[in-house]
Amino acid sequence: MIKRNILAGLILGVISIAGYAESAHADDKIDCEKPTGNTIEMNICAEKILDESEKLLNQTYKKVMALLAHPDEESIPYSKVKQNLLESQRAWVTFRKKDCDALYYAYSGGTVRDVVYLSCMSQHADKRTEELKGYISYFEV
């Protein structure tokens, strides 16, 4: 009887591992334009959206910092603008994480918590990207 239970446990373990490995590659097959609504797909799609938002945010931030790589002028102290932007970006990263962590814990009793967290991170990244674009329009010649 014990041997049978051990064998059944091993079989279930192997099946679970195989299923997990298969789902890890399944995200390439998911159409996020038409998700089925299951939590795994929602998480995968939310992760993809966050990745895109993060990529655009990082590109925009790098562009702004490059625009500020000038010697100080009488009318524009570029070094002060750059230093303050760097510090504000670091503070923003901390704020965003804490804000989205709060939502994650608020939804910690449900399966949607990951989607809520990832969506929060994406929304903050998108908003910050738009804010940084204001620097580009001001400093770009």
N, C-alpha and C positions, 0 to 999 in steps of 0.2 A: 504494500500500500504506500509506504514512504517513497519507494523507488518510483512508483507511478506518479506521485505528486511532484517529485523532483523533475522527472522527465517532462511532465506537463508544464511546469514552471519554465524549464529551459526552452521548450518549444514556443511558449508565449513570448519569452524574452527575445528569441531570434526573430519571431514575426514582428514584434514591436520595433526592433532595431531596423529591420528591413523596411517597414512602413515609414519610419522616420527618415531613413536615407532616401526613400522614394519621394517623400514630401519635400525634402530639401531641394530636389531638382524640379519639383512640380511648379515652382514659382516662375519658371521660364514659360510655362504653358498657360498661365493665368491671364485672362483678358481683364485688365483692371477697368476697362471702359464698360464692361458688362459683368461685374462680379456676381457670384451666386448668392452672396450674403452669409456664407459661413465664416466663422471667426478667423480661421487660418488664412483664407483668401483676403479678408479685410485687413489683417495684419501685414500680409505680404504687400498688398497694394499701398497701404499707409507708409510702409517702409520705402517703397519705390518713390512715392511722392516726396517723402522727407529727403531722400538722397538727391533728388532733383533740386529741391529747395536749397539744400546745403551747398550743392555745387554752384548754383547761381549766386548765393550769398557770398561764398568764398571768392568767386571771380570778381564780384562787385567790390568787395572789401579790398582785394589786391589792387584793383584799378584805382580806387580812391587813394590808397596809400602811395601808389606810384605817382599820381597827380600831385601829391603833397611833397614829393622828393625834390624840392627846390630850395635854394638858399632863401633865407628870410629877406623880405623886402620891407620897406618902410610901411607900406600899407597892409601887408599880409605877413604876419610872423608864421610862416609855414611850419617851423619846428614845433611851435606851441599848438597849432591846430593838429598836427600829426600826433603829438604826445597825448593830447587830451582825447583824441579820437581812439587811440590805442587803449587808453585807460577806460574809456566809456565802453568800448567793445568788450573788454574783459569783464567789466561789471555787468554788461548786458548778457553775456554768456552765463554768468552765475544766476542772474535774475531769471532768465528763460528756464534754466534747469530747475530752479526751485519752484517756479510757477507751475511748470508741467508736472513736477514731482507731486505737488499738492493735488493736482487733478488725478494723477495716478492713484494716490492713496484714497482720495474721495471715492474712486470707483474700484477699489481693491477687492470688493466682494463679488465682482462680476468679471466675465470673460472679455468685456469690451474695454477694460482698463488699458490694454496695450494700444489699441486703436486711438483711444482718447489721448494718451500720452504722445504718440507719434504725430497725431493731428495737431496737437498743441505746439509741438516743436516746429512743425512745418509752418503753421500760421505765424508764429513768432519770427521764423526765418524770412518768410515772405514780406512781412511788415518791415523788418529791419533792412532787407534788401531795398525796399522802396525808399526808406529813410536815407540810406547810403547813396542812392541814385541822386538825391538832392545835392550832395557834395559834388558829384560828377558834373551835373548841369551847371553848378556854380564855378568850379575850377577848370573845367575843360574849355579850351580855347576854340 
